[in-house]
Amino acid sequence: MFVALVGVAAWNQVNSATQTSSTEAGNLVDVSWYSRSLPEPQREKLRSLAGEYTTTVIRQEWPLMAEQRTLSPAAWRSVEQMRAFFQTIEPGTAAASTRYGQAMSRMQAVLDARGTRAQVADTGVPPLLWIALAGRGLTAVVPAVVCGGPVRKVHITMAAVVGGLVGMVLFLVYQLDFPFSGGVTISPAAFEQALDRFASIRSLGAR
């Protein structure tokens, strides 16, 4: 039961990481929508910053998360430039102030999701927990061997079945251990879709 619970927790972590990436990309799209309400050259500047950050995440950061389980310094600089850009905007009307506040909340959501992604990329099952998992696996297999029925084939069959089930769960946990670099990895599809949305929003022109 303990091994199975850890497996479920690992799977939930993958789902959480997927949702975090989707949230980050979705809020980037909202930031791009906000750019339509800005005058030039601010409009193009924000679009350029959002596109640069998203492209860096896809091309540099995702491979880096897979290889080193860390986020790209270049992507950090890019998102910080985008955040700093918002500080240069001075809304002139009440409506513009409302749109600005909403866009700022989306920008903060991007930063929050990115911070969560940084933690997930480098967080796996602790070594002590792996030891506990191995111990649990042994306690499940040994009784099947020692306390089986009088027929030796039954002993062997029981041990093989229990050992196979435990081994399968442990292998699954290992594959799900790091959602961005394990056997079951999350792709940057949400950010690739965001780039496509940027192009569609740009084609609409100013608001």
N, C-alpha and C positions, 0 to 999 in steps of 0.2 A: 504493500500500500504506500509506504514512504517513497519508494522509487517511482511509483506511478505518479504521485503528487508532484515530485520534482519535475517529471516529464511534462505534466500539465502546466506547471509554472514556466518552464522553458518555452513551451508553445505560446503561452500567453504573452511572454516577453517579445516574441517575434511579431505577434499581432499588434502589440503596443508600439513597437518600433515602426511597423508599417503605417499605423495610424498617425504617428508623430511626423513621419516624412510627408504624408498626405496633407496634414495640417499646415506644415511649413510651406509646402508648395502652393496650397490653396490661398494662404494669406499673401504670398508673393503676387499671385494673380490679382488679388484685391488691391494691392499697392499699385500694380500696373493700371488697373481701372482708374485709380485716383489720379494718375498722371494726366488723364484726359482733361481734367478740370484746371490744370495749370497752364499758365502762359508760357510761350517760348522765351528763353531757352530752358526754363525749369522742366517743362514737360519732357523734352528729349533727354535731359540730364537724368531724370529719375528713371526713364525707360532704359537708358543705357546702363545705369547702375544695377537695376533689377536683372537685366539680361546678362550682364557680366558676372554677377554673383551666381545666378542659376547655372550658367555655363561652366563656371569654375567648380561648382559642386558636382556636376556630372562628370567632367573630364579629369579633374584632379583629385577631388575629395573622395569620391566613391572608391577609386582604386586604392587610395591611401588608407581608407577605413578597412578595406579587405586585407591589405598587406601589413599595416602597422596598428590598426584599431585606434586611429586617432584622426582628428579633423585637420583640414588644410589651413596653414597660416594665411595663405593667399585668400582663401574664402572668408576667413575671419576679418581680414583687412577690408575685403569687398563689402561685407555686410555692415561693418562699422562705418564705412564711407557712406553707405546708404542711410544708415541711422543718423549720421552727422548732417546729411543733406537736409533732413527734415527740420533741423534747427535753423536752417537758413530761410525757411518759408515763413512769410508773414501774411496771414489771411487778412483781406481788406474788408470783408463783409461778414455778417452773421452766418450766412449760408456757407461761405467759404470756411469759416471757423469750425462749423459742424462737420463738414467733409474732412477737414484737416484732423480733427479729433478722432474721427473714425479711422482714418488712414494711419494715424499714430498708434492706435490700438492694434491694428493689423501688423504694423511694423514690430511692435513689442511681441506680438504672438509669434512672429517669425523668429525673433531672438530667443524666446522661451522654448520653442520647439527645437531650435538648433542646440540649445543647451542640453535639453533632454536627449537629443540624438548623440551628443558627445558622450554622455554618461553611458548610454546603452551600448555604444560602439566599443567601449572599453570595460564593460561589466559582464562577467561570465560567472559560472558556478565556482564558488571559492574552493581552493584545494582541500580544506578540511571537510567540505561537504562531499567532494568526490570520494574521500576516504570513507565517510559514513555510508555513501551509496554502495561502495564495494563491500563494506561490512554487512550491509543489509542483504546484498546479493548472496553472500556466503551463507548467512543465516537462513536464507530461503532454500539454497541448494543442498546444504549439508544434511538437514533433516530428511530430505527426500531420498538421500543415499543411505543414511544410517537407519532410519525408521520405516523403511519401505516394507512391503509384504514379504512373505517367505520365498518367493520366486525371484531369482537374481535378475531376470529380464525385466521384471516389474520395477526393481530398484533402478536399473539403468534407464528405463523409459521415463520414470518419474523425474530423475535427476536431469535427463536431457530436456524434457519439456520445461521444467521450472527454470533450468539454466538458460535455455533458449529465450524464454520470455523475459527474464531479467536482463540478459545480454542485449536483447532487442531494445528494451526501454533505455538502457544505458547508452547504447549507440545513438538512439534518437536524441537523448539529452546532449550528447557530445556534438551532434550535428547542428542542434539548435542553440548551442552555448553562446555563440556570438552572432547575432542576427545579420550583421553586415560582413562577416568574414567566415562563417561556418559552412557546413555542407548545404544548409538551406539558407540562402542569402536573399536579402531584399534588394531589388533592383532600383535604379533611380528613375523609374518610369513616371512617377508623379512629377518630377522636375522636368522631364522631357515633355510631358503634356503641358506643363506650365509655359515652356518656351513656345509651344504651338499657340497657346492662348495669347501670349504676348504679341505674336505676329497678327493674330486676329484683331486684338484690341487696337494695335497700331493702325491697321487698315481702316478703322472707323474714324480716325482723325480726332480733332478736338471735340470737347463736349459742347 
